[in-house]
């Protein structure tokens, strides 16, 4: 069969072109849908990047956890360290005094707590058993009229639930391990990193900034310094608040005759570094010990004193000590701490707030392009909360 004539073929194609309706793809998609999909794929890429970072942190947790602990300890001891440096102490002597002083304070607190626990443990145990038997008998003879089997089943379920929650916290994704080798290795690595940061932190940071492109180094340097000042301010404030909480609740337990007053104070001090959640849990422990050992009326007074100390902390101490440097909204703190606990257990809850504060300040600093202005300008805006680094005073 012969091909159709060129004239007929051309007329057919021309007719087809005339009947074809051209569709402009961008104009056919609604504007709202295009904006939504643009946000969607960017959020997916961002979520994937965050997931990769979390996966790397979990895989390298034996290095990451000691590094974060060393950085947090550095932030806690930074005011004292810089104080002795300003008084022209040699750097090596300032490092020795700071590290040994920190070890002595923490070790002394634990020694006193263990000493009182070993001294009062037998009497507390006996009183606890007696109180538990009285409460059990009340449940049987009281208005509830529970049976012994029902009480045993409920107690077993409560113990199982508590063990599961404790296991989640202790064996989270960031748990370093429970073996002696892991603990000792992590402790030695933490001390080594702490010494390196105190001895040569400036040059370590300069080397870190050189990993970025040359044009981005001023932004990275300024954002890192702004975030670091915020973390130092936050850590210093939490240290003061934790000390005041521990003294207030510990003295309340002592004057009310509640046993283990010193261990309660140490527990409150350590728990205060996990904002809101730690204070609630440690306060509940103090009230429970008072209830078991001293009875309901002393437990009620212990609860009143715990709530009073926490209210003074939240409404007086935090605003005065934080000032305009770190304004933390309670909802943001609770969500961040809960998310950190779900991801990383106790380490995640401990590092959640300072890490979120650091990320927030870095993001605000970069978005406001603060490094391009002459001098240090206060940052405006917020992402999670308002965490504005306090401007350092220049030496005269």
Long-range contacts (C-beta under 8 A, 24 or more apart in sequence): 54-343, 57-174, 58-173, 58-174, 61-173, 61-174, 61-175, 61-176, 62-176, 62-177, 62-182, 62-185, 62-186, 63-189, 64-174, 65-174, 65-176, 65-186, 65-347, 66-176, 66-186, 66-187, 66-189, 66-190, 66-193, 67-193, 68-347, 68-351, 68-355, 69-186, 69-190, 70-190, 70-191, 70-193, 70-194, 70-197, 71-193, 71-197, 71-231, 72-235, 72-350, 72-351, 72-354, 73-102, 73-190, 73-194, 74-194, 74-197, 74-198, 74-201, 75-228, 75-231, 75-232, 75-234, 75-235, 75-236, 75-354, 76-102, 76-235, 76-236, 76-239, 77-102, 78-232, 78-235, 78-236, 79-232, 79-236, 81-198, 91-199, 92-199, 94-198, 95-195, 95-198, 95-199, 98-198, 99-191, 99-194, 99-195, 99-198, 109-266, 109-269, 110-266, 112-262, 112-266, 113-262, 113-263, 113-266, 113-267, 116-260, 116-261, 116-262, 116-263, 117-260, 117-263, 120-259, 120-260, 123-259, 124-259, 124-260, 124-289, 124-293, 127-292, 127-293, 128-292, 128-293, 131-291, 131-292, 131-293, 132-292, 168-345, 169-341, 169-345, 169-346, 169-349, 170-345, 170-346, 171-345, 172-341, 172-343, 172-344, 172-345, 172-346, 172-347, 172-348, 173-343, 173-344, 173-345, 173-348, 174-343, 174-344, 174-345, 174-347, 174-348, 175-344, 175-345, 175-346, 175-347, 176-347, 218-371, 219-365, 219-366, 219-369, 219-371, 221-371, 222-365, 222-370, 222-371, 223-361, 223-362, 223-365, 223-366, 223-371, 224-362, 226-361, 226-362, 226-365, 226-370, 226-379, 226-389, 227-357, 227-358, 227-359, 227-361, 227-362, 227-365, 227-389, 228-358, 229-389, 229-390, 229-392, 230-325, 230-326, 230-357, 230-358, 230-361, 230-387, 230-388, 230-389, 231-354, 231-357, 231-358, 233-322, 233-325, 233-326, 233-389, 233-390, 234-325, 234-326, 234-353, 234-354, 234-357, 234-387, 235-354, 237-318, 237-321, 237-322, 237-325, 237-326, 238-272, 238-273, 238-275, 240-317, 240-321, 241-272, 241-313, 241-317, 241-318, 241-321, 242-268, 242-269, 242-270, 242-272, 242-273, 243-269, 244-309, 244-313, 244-317, 245-269, 245-272, 245-279, 245-309, 245-310, 245-313, 246-272, 248-305, 248-309, 248-312, 249-282, 249-283, 249-286, 249-305, 249-306, 249-309, 252-302, 252-305, 252-306, 252-309, 253-286, 253-289, 253-290, 253-302, 256-290, 256-294, 256-298, 256-301, 256-302, 256-305, 257-294, 257-298, 258-286, 258-289, 258-290, 258-293, 258-294, 258-298, 258-302, 259-289, 259-293, 260-289, 264-289, 273-350, 274-337, 274-349, 274-350, 274-353, 275-328, 275-333, 275-337, 275-353, 276-330, 276-333, 276-334, 276-337, 277-334, 277-337, 277-338, 277-341, 277-349, 279-310, 279-313, 283-307, 283-310, 323-390, 324-388, 324-390, 325-387, 325-388, 325-389, 325-390, 326-357, 326-385, 326-386, 326-387, 326-388, 327-385, 327-386, 327-387, 327-388, 328-353, 328-357, 328-385, 328-387, 329-385, 332-356, 332-384, 332-385, 336-384, 356-384, 357-384, 357-385, 357-387, 360-384, 360-385, 360-387, 361-387, 361-388, 361-389
